Structure formats: C-alpha cells, structure tokens
Amino acid sequence: MNLRDKVVYITGGSKGIGYGIAEMLLTVGMRVAISGRTAKTVKEAAERLGTEDRVIGLVSDVSKLKDEEEAVKTIMDTWGQLDAVLANAGVGHFAPIDEMSVAQWQQMIDTNLTGVFNTLKGSVEALKTSKGYYITLASLAGANFFANGAGYNATKFGVVGFTQAAMLDLRKYDIKVSTIMPGSVASHFNGNEPSEKDAWKIQPEDIGKLVIDLLKMHPRTLPSKIEVRPSRPDKK
Ligand SMILES: NC(=O)c1ccc[n+]([C@@H]2O[C@H](COP(=O)([O-])OP(=O)(O)OC[C@H]3O[C@@H](n4cnc5c(N)ncnc54)[C@H](OP(=O)(O)O)[C@@H]3O)[C@@H](O)[C@H]2O)c1
C-alpha cells in the first residue's frame, strides 16, 4: 500500500498506543482519524497531532455500534475513503476472579471484545471498497493466562480468535486482517503514568512503526498474528 493520503481510523487514539500509532502514520503522509470517549480529550489530542486537513478527532464509545457507525460516516463524509482501521481501544481491570466486580467484567467485555466487533461492523463495507486493512490490538495476554487476569485474558483470547476467524472471512474481499499482540507498552494503561521507569517497555511509536511495516507489506503476504515483546524485560 502506498500510504500517502491514505485514511486510517484508530479507535482509542486519544493517548497511549493509539496516539503513538497516529503520530507515526502521520509521518508517512496518512490522514488520521482518532477516537475516544470524551470530546475534550479527543479534541486536544487531535490538535496536538496535526492540522484539521490531516487529523480529525471523533467522540465514539466503541461499545456502542451506533457510535462506531457514526464515526465511520464522518470519516467517509470528510475524506471519502477508509483504507485502514486500528481497533485499539481497550481497558484492563486486574483482580482475582472472586473479587472482580460485574461492572469491571462488563466494561472489559463491552470495550475489548464487543468494541472490536462494533468497529469492524461499522467499517467493513468501506474496507471492502478500499480493499483495506483491519488490525486489532490484542495482547500477549491473548495467548498467556495469569493470576488476576481472568477477565482481561478472556477478552484478549477472544480478540485473537475473533481476528483470525475474521481474517478467513474477509480475505476473499482482499481485506487484510491482522492482530498485534504486544507485551508491556509504555502507555496510560491501567492508570500508568508513562515516565523514565517505563524505558524498558515497548514504546507506542514502536507499535506505530510495526503498523507501517504491515501496511507496506506486499499484497500477497499477510502476517496475520504478530507477537511483540520488550527485548529485555524489567528485572523485578
Ligand atoms: N499498555 C500495554 O502494556 C498493552 C499491552 C498489550 C495490549 N494493550 C492493548 O492496547 C490497547 C491500547 O491500550 P493503551 O495501552 O494505549 O492504553 P491507554 O493508554 O489507557 O489508552 C487507551 C485508549 O483507549 C480509549 N478508550 C477506552 N475505552 C474506550 C471506549 N469504550 N471507546 C473508545 N475509546 C476508548 C482511551 O480513550 P478515552 O479514555 O479518551 O476514552 C484511550 O485513548 C488496548 O486494547 C490494550 O488492551 C496494551
């Protein structure tokens, strides 16, 4: 894919990994739509990223299909095309399963799992037209379970399965589908405040560079599931 002026929609691009991906995709000349749940945060992030002709900020809660449909409609009305979608928005709550609240469970399922479906549902017709690319942000937690992770693991194992099956369904339309499964990334995830202490982690722009590599990959080749981890994990 020649990336200049191509249009990407990144859910949850107001901060963290999504924001880092947006920064990198702008450096190769793409037009970028980011989303988040609150107008102020999205507007500020979009303004930091670039000018209105290259960046738009959309208020959309991925857990609501109607929001995602509206977001894609705005992108199509603005730029007339949609070439790549990053289903990135996600939340994590970590607790022993007997202590996890129903609200925490529900928010993870609605955001991390149903949200990924809603984003695909809202964008798939536009991607058929563009023969585009749909990428989910799963996690190494989608292949490795751990104590306190039952809810989060359930959603990310689900996202990996969902994405791989969707890949089989959509490749006949020449839509590429991949899932990226990162280990620790320096973001605001789970209340983290990125700082020097996160220097050993993957940085959001590293995931952005990985996305560029995927988008530039020859049409005949599809890395459908990508595990990515810090080279030298923190010594605890
Ligand atoms: N950080 C890690 O170590 C790591 C590792 C593997 C995978 N991941 C995955 O990477 C993705 C991005 O996480 P991150 O680390 O960048 O976390 P983050 O810094 O907390 O950012 C999360 C983003 O998701 C948005 N968001 C949350 N709920 C949303 C909803 N219902 N609708 C729309 N946007 C929503 C947030 O925007 P608002 O708050 O403005 O709504 C924010 O932009 C998640 O799927 C996460 O599970 C993270």
PDBQT file of the ligand as one rigid body, heavy atoms in Angstrom, charges set to zero:
ROOT
HETATM    1  N1  LIG A 301      -0.076  -0.939  27.533  1.00  0.00    +0.000 N 
HETATM    2  C1  LIG A 301       0.185  -2.227  27.430  1.00  0.00    +0.000 C 
HETATM    3  O1  LIG A 301       1.121  -2.748  28.065  1.00  0.00    +0.000 OA
HETATM    4  C2  LIG A 301      -0.629  -3.066  26.489  1.00  0.00    +0.000 A 
HETATM    5  C3  LIG A 301      -0.134  -4.342  26.163  1.00  0.00    +0.000 A 
HETATM    6  C4  LIG A 301      -0.857  -5.136  25.287  1.00  0.00    +0.000 A 
HETATM    7  C5  LIG A 301      -2.035  -4.676  24.747  1.00  0.00    +0.000 A 
HETATM    8  N2  LIG A 301      -2.517  -3.447  25.076  1.00  0.00    +0.000 N 
HETATM    9  C6  LIG A 301      -3.771  -3.024  24.460  1.00  0.00    +0.000 C 
HETATM   10  O2  LIG A 301      -3.519  -1.864  23.691  1.00  0.00    +0.000 OA
HETATM   11  C7  LIG A 301      -4.727  -1.108  23.549  1.00  0.00    +0.000 C 
HETATM   12  C8  LIG A 301      -4.453   0.352  23.874  1.00  0.00    +0.000 C 
HETATM   13  O3  LIG A 301      -4.141   0.450  25.251  1.00  0.00    +0.000 OA
HETATM   14  P1  LIG A 301      -3.093   1.506  25.810  1.00  0.00    +0.000 P 
HETATM   15  O4  LIG A 301      -2.015   0.730  26.462  1.00  0.00    +0.000 OA
HETATM   16  O5  LIG A 301      -2.763   2.508  24.803  1.00  0.00    +0.000 OA
HETATM   17  O6  LIG A 301      -3.986   2.135  26.988  1.00  0.00    +0.000 OA
HETATM   18  P2  LIG A 301      -4.308   3.668  27.347  1.00  0.00    +0.000 P 
HETATM   19  O7  LIG A 301      -3.043   4.463  27.320  1.00  0.00    +0.000 OA
HETATM   20  O8  LIG A 301      -5.094   3.613  28.598  1.00  0.00    +0.000 OA
HETATM   21  O9  LIG A 301      -5.242   4.150  26.149  1.00  0.00    +0.000 OA
HETATM   22  C9  LIG A 301      -6.498   3.558  25.959  1.00  0.00    +0.000 C 
HETATM   23  C10 LIG A 301      -7.234   4.296  24.857  1.00  0.00    +0.000 C 
HETATM   24  O10 LIG A 301      -8.498   3.647  24.663  1.00  0.00    +0.000 OA
HETATM   25  C11 LIG A 301      -9.525   4.623  24.732  1.00  0.00    +0.000 C 
HETATM   26  N3  LIG A 301     -10.771   4.007  25.189  1.00  0.00    +0.000 N 
HETATM   27  C12 LIG A 301     -11.001   3.290  26.318  1.00  0.00    +0.000 A 
HETATM   28  N4  LIG A 301     -12.260   2.852  26.346  1.00  0.00    +0.000 NA
HETATM   29  C13 LIG A 301     -12.844   3.282  25.200  1.00  0.00    +0.000 A 
HETATM   30  C14 LIG A 301     -14.137   3.152  24.630  1.00  0.00    +0.000 A 
HETATM   31  N5  LIG A 301     -15.119   2.482  25.247  1.00  0.00    +0.000 N 
HETATM   32  N6  LIG A 301     -14.376   3.736  23.425  1.00  0.00    +0.000 NA
HETATM   33  C15 LIG A 301     -13.405   4.420  22.776  1.00  0.00    +0.000 A 
HETATM   34  N7  LIG A 301     -12.176   4.586  23.262  1.00  0.00    +0.000 NA
HETATM   35  C16 LIG A 301     -11.899   4.026  24.457  1.00  0.00    +0.000 A 
HETATM   36  C17 LIG A 301      -8.969   5.706  25.633  1.00  0.00    +0.000 C 
HETATM   37  O11 LIG A 301      -9.588   6.944  25.346  1.00  0.00    +0.000 OA
HETATM   38  P3  LIG A 301     -10.508   7.792  26.375  1.00  0.00    +0.000 P 
HETATM   39  O12 LIG A 301     -10.066   7.414  27.756  1.00  0.00    +0.000 OA
HETATM   40  O13 LIG A 301     -10.203   9.186  25.976  1.00  0.00    +0.000 OA
HETATM   41  O14 LIG A 301     -11.888   7.347  26.046  1.00  0.00    +0.000 OA
HETATM   42  C18 LIG A 301      -7.510   5.726  25.196  1.00  0.00    +0.000 C 
HETATM   43  O15 LIG A 301      -7.366   6.520  24.029  1.00  0.00    +0.000 OA
HETATM   44  C19 LIG A 301      -5.747  -1.785  24.480  1.00  0.00    +0.000 C 
HETATM   45  O16 LIG A 301      -6.592  -2.607  23.706  1.00  0.00    +0.000 OA
HETATM   46  C20 LIG A 301      -4.872  -2.617  25.400  1.00  0.00    +0.000 C 
HETATM   47  O17 LIG A 301      -5.584  -3.723  25.912  1.00  0.00    +0.000 OA
HETATM   48  C21 LIG A 301      -1.830  -2.639  25.945  1.00  0.00    +0.000 A 
ENDROOT
TORSDOF 0
